[in-house]
Amino acid sequence: MKQIILVLKREYLTRVKKKSFLLATILTPLLFPAIIFGIAYIATRDSGNEDKEVVVLDESGLFGDAFQGADYNFQFTTGSLDDAKAKFQEDGAYGLIHIPEIDLEDATKTFYDDFSFFSRTNPGLQVMEDFEGSIRRALEKIKLDRSGIDPAVINSLKVRVDLDSFNLSETGEAKESNSGLSSVIGYVFGFLIYMFIFIYGSQIMQSVLDEKTSRIVEVIVSSVRPFQLMMGKVLGVGAVGFTQLLIWIVLMFTLSTVGLSILGGGEGMEMMANQMPQEVELTQAQEMAANVQNMLSTVPVVQILISFLFYFLGAYFLYGALYAAVGSAVDSLQDAQQFMFPIMIPIIAGIVALGFVLQDPHSGLAVTLSMIPFTSPIIMMARLPFGVPTWQLLLSMLFLVAGFIGTIWVAGRIYRVGILMYGAKVNYKTIAKWFTMKV
Amino acid sequence: MNILEANNVSKAYAAHRALEDVSIAIPKQSIFGLLGPNGAGKTTLIRIINQIIMSDGGEISINGEKLHPRHIEVIGYLPEERGLYKKMKVGEQLMYLAQLKGLSSGESRKRIKHWLEKLGLTEWAGKKVEDLSKGMAQKIQFIATVLHEPDLLILDEPFSGFDPVNANLIKDEIFELREKGATVIFSTHRMESVEQLCDDIALINKSKKILDGPKKEIQKSFKSNKYQVNYKGQLSHLSSGFSVLESGVLEDDLSQAVIQTQAGQNPNELLSELISKTEVHGFIEIIPSINDIFIQVVQEGQS
């Protein structure tokens, strides 16, 4: 045990003291929101199309006001299509829409495809949808007018529905649930676990590989049992991940608190300056905050957080041990690729299944995958916000513990032989041989 | 008193037998040569002693006790495949390795300081290993091996990769440690490199021990009564019993010959005959080298 702690301490300290750790730990919580806001900002700026001139050649004469109020700067023109094209080439307009004569006599005709759009570059999907929508709405309106139906009748036929969902507990207490929020939380936590497996798993592998290539491993195993060395390493790197996670949680919490108080403070100041209108806004903001709080109360937050720490550690042990075994078997990162494949398959399967699970978190697929130790950390975290029966959660955790004890045992047997094999040609058969070998 | 005894130690891997019934005894405070060609099984035996791998059969005892994990602390092992953490500082690295061997941090610090001073590396303590020259890194490896003052030092191919200056420095340190009570096992396939250092040897070939004992006695038993003579004059008409095996001219009128006497004959008899016939400039008994003995034993075993 003393030896494991010594190894753990070294693994932990050499990593935590690195500048790159400090940078990643501090920058990541800042970087992610920055990237998201950055993309959102650019996206909103980009959608400004008012400057784009689109020439419309309407031969049917039906669309006089169809393009009013749209985002583009529409210019109507007359003449032949060829003239319009030539002019378009000279002018430098963004696009040219051609609307030919349309036969509206046949009231049963519902599909129109004679329209053309010309532009210098391939227009995006959004642009095409915008124009199609404008033309469709205009045609619908014309056809409605001609049919003689009162538009009020049509409007009265359109209804909106909002289905409130409740979780009915065994005691008969109904609790409002929110599947949108649950999906987001489920996705975020499932994805976080996926990310951590990758980042810290490969760190373990790298560390094992370094000891092997620097040839220090035989010196170390003359003082420490190979299993102790492997466990010290897995625990040490895990502790680094845990530290990073805690710092991120604390940082994000502080940042959001500080951010909110700055926003709140600003509002307060403005309110002092001119009383009435701001007060209305404030109550709206308050209402929104209350809504968010309400929504959060529909999700078992404490259960999710505790489970997250558990599944985080479980997944890490399960896969970390396997990464250590791969690192011990090979002499370089390139050689490691072939053995990474079977480890990645269940992780990727978990991430792919995540979408289906979020659509129906209580389906047979979801329950099964949340029991299998190789996928349960991702899938169970995704299911938890929707409410999971306690017996399922406990059983899944039990399987996960059994799972990581199993992989650590298997990995330990491969590791103890692999670390002392230099330059050996390794394939799955040799690894199987190592596994059964008496050492 | 033997510090280490191995009795009938065997080890088999899937494809081949690495050790077959090997027994050795290593006297305390001696320098022991574990000699044999590559792949003979030396490293396997050493790994078993270091408890890195387990033997299939046989017994090993250290100071009369059956091999136990606590013996890790009395052994210092310098493996053939050796290295250091490249990104770690020299001082921290030695600290880590010393603590793994059971030293307290205070004691480790004291000894690290002492050894770094002794080998002139004090100002490198705060440097990373990757900044060190190869020779300095080798010295650090040696320090790491001896920091916990092991009773038994096991050095696998210790001088491979050492430059001659460092090799001599390390040799001196090894002798000094022996004076202080340590026992040293040298394992090497380059027999000439450690021949003169060893008190006792064991020859291992193809997973079997073929010969062991005090080096001097082994050499004595393989002596074939050959003498090398440098002389001036004509070496002819030697009395019966003396046969000239080879002869040649060294320079000008100085010649050299190898003469074999019969068992039981005294070298003085040969010398007095030589003096009566030639002018003797040199006379030395040819002691067979361990390498020659090894080759002889292996060839005898094959025929």
Interface residues (C-beta under 8 A of the other chain):
Chain A: Q3 L6 V7 R10 T14 D210 E211 S214 R215 I216 E218 V219 I220 V221 S222 S223 V224 R225 P226 L420 Y422 K433 M437 K438 V439
Chain B: Y13 A14 R47 N50 Q51 I52 I53 M54 D56 P69 I72 I75 Y77 L78 P79 E81 R82 G83 L84 Y85 K86 K87 M88 Y96 L97 Q99 L100 K101 Q141 A144 T145
